Amino acid sequence: MEENTILVVDDDPVIIQLLKSAFAKTRATVITASNGQEGLQQFYVHRPDLIILDVKMPDMDGWETCSIIRKLSDVPIIMLTARSNDEEVIRGLDSGADDYITKPFNAKVVLARARAALRRPAQTALTKKSTHYSDGYLTIDLEKNLVLTKGEPVKLTAQEYKLLAYLLQNPNRMLTTQQILENVWGWEYQNEPGHVRIYVWHLRRKLEEDPKDPQYLLTEYGLGYRFQTQSE
């Protein structure tokens, strides 16, 4: 992370100092802001490689800040949330966040997640197995970074796209939660099975005609998930 610039946006000076101290050991350049508006200003000036963004801030909260940044850039964004609440996490993903960390947290966890986010390849850098799927309703073309439902483009975050690509590249095959974590997120997430559940649920909201009765992203209860192909 030596050559990376990291923007930390949080209204808690203790959190700011904790993260500055943690990243100082990596020799990354750390830029800070105490609210969403200041965070946007720092983003415009410094164009960071990674943003760590608190959810609850006065005036402009983290969700709004994330949404604005995401319209302008694909920079990785990690949200800090005070609660392990699915609805709060999903709202962050809706805003365009790539990951989330629940407070209180260990600085080593943040560093590991930051490294993972910075390592994540661009959407085009995917292994080529099954690269295309189409059944009349859902179209996925990994080579063109294209996802359509009913002919309309679907906007996915880099991590959502990577998860969908991994499932698509193993069609009709049950993948364990651990397999998905290791191949999509990396070893840093081996103890975070909730990540897979939340991201699959979020993908269903974007791709399925009825997310409560999914046809593509199926759960193998207690085991994992699979991408089920459909006939045209």
NORNORVEN-V42583 format. One record per residue. RES is the residue in three letters. SS is DSSP state (~ for helix, > for strand, _ for the rest). OMEGA is omega in radians with two decimals (* if undefined). NEAR is the number of other C-alpha atoms within 12 Angstrom. Layout:
res = <RES RES>
ss = <SS SS>
omega = <OMEGA OMEGA>
near = <NEAR NEAR>
This chain:
res = <MET GLU GLU ASN THR ILE LEU VAL VAL ASP ASP ASP PRO VAL ILE ILE GLN LEU LEU LYS SER ALA PHE ALA LYS THR ARG ALA THR VAL ILE THR ALA SER ASN GLY GLN GLU GLY LEU GLN GLN PHE TYR VAL HIS ARG PRO ASP LEU ILE ILE LEU ASP VAL LYS MET PRO ASP MET ASP GLY TRP GLU THR CYS SER ILE ILE ARG LYS LEU SER ASP VAL PRO ILE ILE MET LEU THR ALA ARG SER ASN ASP GLU GLU VAL ILE ARG GLY LEU ASP SER GLY ALA ASP ASP TYR ILE THR LYS PRO PHE ASN ALA LYS VAL VAL LEU ALA ARG ALA ARG ALA ALA LEU ARG ARG PRO ALA GLN THR ALA LEU THR LYS LYS SER THR HIS TYR SER ASP GLY TYR LEU THR ILE ASP LEU GLU LYS ASN LEU VAL LEU THR LYS GLY GLU PRO VAL LYS LEU THR ALA GLN GLU TYR LYS LEU LEU ALA TYR LEU LEU GLN ASN PRO ASN ARG MET LEU THR THR GLN GLN ILE LEU GLU ASN VAL TRP GLY TRP GLU TYR GLN ASN GLU PRO GLY HIS VAL ARG ILE TYR VAL TRP HIS LEU ARG ARG LYS LEU GLU GLU ASP PRO LYS ASP PRO GLN TYR LEU LEU THR GLU TYR GLY LEU GLY TYR ARG PHE GLN THR GLN SER GLU>
ss = <_ _ _ _ > > > > > _ _ _ ~ ~ ~ ~ ~ ~ ~ ~ ~ ~ ~ ~ _ _ _ _ > > > > > _ _ ~ ~ ~ ~ ~ ~ ~ ~ ~ ~ ~ _ _ _ > > > > > _ _ _ _ _ _ _ ~ ~ ~ ~ ~ ~ ~ ~ ~ ~ ~ _ _ _ > > > > > > _ _ _ _ ~ ~ ~ ~ ~ ~ ~ ~ ~ _ _ _ _ > > > > _ _ _ _ ~ ~ ~ ~ ~ ~ ~ ~ ~ ~ ~ ~ ~ _ _ _ _ _ _ _ _ _ _ _ _ > > > _ _ _ > > > > _ _ _ _ > > > > _ _ > > _ _ _ _ ~ ~ ~ ~ ~ ~ ~ ~ ~ ~ ~ _ _ _ _ _ _ > > ~ ~ ~ ~ ~ ~ ~ ~ ~ _ ~ ~ ~ _ _ _ ~ ~ ~ ~ ~ ~ ~ ~ ~ ~ ~ ~ ~ ~ ~ _ _ _ ~ ~ ~ _ _ _ > > > > _ _ _ > > > > _ _ _ _ _>
omega = <-3.02 -3.05 -3.10 3.03 -3.08 3.11 3.09 -3.12 -3.12 -3.13 3.13 -3.11 3.11 3.11 3.12 -3.10 3.12 -3.11 3.08 -3.14 -3.13 -3.09 3.11 -3.14 -3.13 -3.11 3.02 3.05 -3.09 3.05 -3.09 3.07 -3.05 3.09 -3.06 -3.11 3.10 3.10 3.10 3.13 3.12 3.10 -3.13 -3.06 -2.95 -3.11 -3.05 3.10 -3.13 3.09 3.01 -2.87 3.09 -3.14 -3.00 3.08 3.14 3.10 3.13 -3.08 -3.08 -3.14 3.14 3.12 3.13 -3.11 -3.14 -3.13 -3.09 3.10 -3.07 -2.98 3.04 3.14 3.09 3.14 3.05 -3.14 3.02 -3.13 -3.09 -3.09 3.02 -3.04 -3.07 -3.10 3.13 3.11 -3.13 3.09 3.09 3.10 3.07 -3.13 3.10 3.13 3.12 -3.05 3.09 3.07 -3.11 3.03 -0.15 -3.08 3.05 -3.11 3.12 3.10 3.13 3.12 3.14 3.14 3.13 3.10 -3.14 -3.14 -3.13 3.11 -3.02 -3.13 3.01 -3.05 -3.09 -3.05 -3.13 3.07 -3.05 2.95 2.98 -3.09 -3.08 3.06 3.07 3.12 -3.12 3.07 -3.09 3.06 3.09 3.09 -3.07 -3.12 3.13 -3.08 -3.00 3.02 -3.12 2.89 -3.08 3.11 -3.13 -3.12 3.10 -3.13 3.11 2.99 -3.13 -3.10 3.05 -3.14 -3.12 3.09 3.13 -3.14 -3.13 3.11 -3.13 -3.11 3.06 -2.99 3.07 -3.13 3.11 3.09 -3.13 3.10 -3.14 3.08 -3.11 3.13 -3.07 -3.06 -3.09 -3.09 -3.09 -3.03 -3.11 -3.04 -3.03 3.13 -3.09 -3.13 3.13 3.10 -3.09 -3.12 -3.10 -3.12 3.08 3.12 -3.13 3.08 3.10 3.13 -3.10 -2.96 -3.03 3.02 3.08 -3.09 -3.14 3.10 -3.01 3.10 -3.07 -3.05 -2.99 3.10 2.96 -2.92 -3.13 -3.08 -3.08 -3.03 3.04 3.02 -3.10 3.10 -3.13 3.06 -3.11 *>
near = <25 16 15 26 31 42 42 45 46 39 28 24 17 13 28 28 22 24 36 30 21 26 34 21 17 22 17 26 27 35 35 37 32 33 32 35 27 27 36 34 22 26 35 17 13 20 25 32 31 43 49 46 54 45 41 27 26 20 16 25 31 46 36 31 39 41 30 27 31 30 16 15 23 30 37 38 46 43 45 41 32 23 19 21 19 21 15 26 35 29 27 37 40 31 32 38 45 43 45 45 37 26 21 16 21 16 24 19 25 35 31 26 35 41 29 28 35 33 23 31 21 21 26 19 18 28 20 16 17 23 27 25 33 24 19 16 23 32 30 34 28 31 20 16 26 26 33 26 24 18 16 16 18 24 26 33 35 35 44 36 36 34 43 46 39 36 41 36 30 29 25 22 23 26 32 26 33 27 26 37 31 23 29 35 38 27 20 25 30 23 17 26 25 25 36 38 31 30 41 39 33 34 37 30 27 32 35 27 18 15 18 19 15 25 24 37 43 30 28 18 13 13 19 25 36 33 33 27 28 18 12 10>
